[in-house]
Amino acid sequence: MASVFACPKYKCIMIVNVNNKAVETSASTLSQLVEELHLPENGVAVGVDNRMVPRATWHEYQLSEGMNLVIIKAACGG
C-alpha cells in the first residue's frame, strides 16, 4: 500500500483499480491518468465505476481513491 504524504511538499499518491489491478497514481484527473499510463491518443475508451466517460470530459473528470476503471484499447485484425 502506498504511503500518502501531505500535499504540496510531496506528490499526492492514491490507488485506483485499472482493469482489476491496483495502480498508484499522482493524477487528479482522468486525462492525467491516461497520460501517466502512456496510453495512445486514439482508440482508447475509459469507463469509471461501470459508466463510460466521454473523452471530451477527461480533463475535468476528478479521480478519487479506490475508483474502478476499465480501459479498452482498440485492436486491428480479426
N, C-alpha and C positions, 0 to 999 in steps of 0.2 A: 504494500500500500504506500502511496506517495505521501511524503510529509508536506503539509501545507504551511507556508510561512505567511506572515502578514505582508500585505502589499503596501507600498510600491517597491520597497527595497529589494524584494525577490519577486520573480515571476510567479504569479498565482498558478498553481497546478490543481487540476481536478481530474477525476476519472469519469470517462463516458464509455459506454459499450458500443463498439463499432463491429457490426456483423458478429455479435456474440463474443467479442473479445474485449477485455478491459484495456483502454488506451489512456495514458496520461497525456494531458494537453494543457497548454497555457492559452489556448484560443478562447476568446469570449463569444465569437460569432461563428456561425456555420461556415461562412466563406473563409474565415481564418483557419478553421479546422481542415477544410478541403485543401487549402494551400499548404498547411503544415504536413498533411499526408501525401503531398506531391501527386495529387490526382490530376488527370488531364482536364483541360478546359471544356472539352466537348465529350458527349457520350456518357455522362455521369448523371445519375438520379439519386436523390437522398430522401429517405423517409426518417422521421423522428417520431418515436412513440406511436408507431402504426399510422402515421399520416405523411403523405408526400409533401415536400416543401418546394414550392416553385423557386427556380434558380434566381428569379428577379428579387426574391426576398432574403436570399442567403446572407447578404451583407448586414441585415438588421436582425436576423434570427438569433436570439441570445441562447447560448448553451448554459446548462446547469448540471451540477454533479449528478451522476447516475443516469443521465438520459440514455435511451436506447436508440441507436442509429443503424439504419440499413443503407449501405452504399451499393449501388448497382452500376456496373460498367458495361457498356455495350461492347459486344464482340462480333467481329466479322466471321463469316463462314456459315456452315450449315450442319 
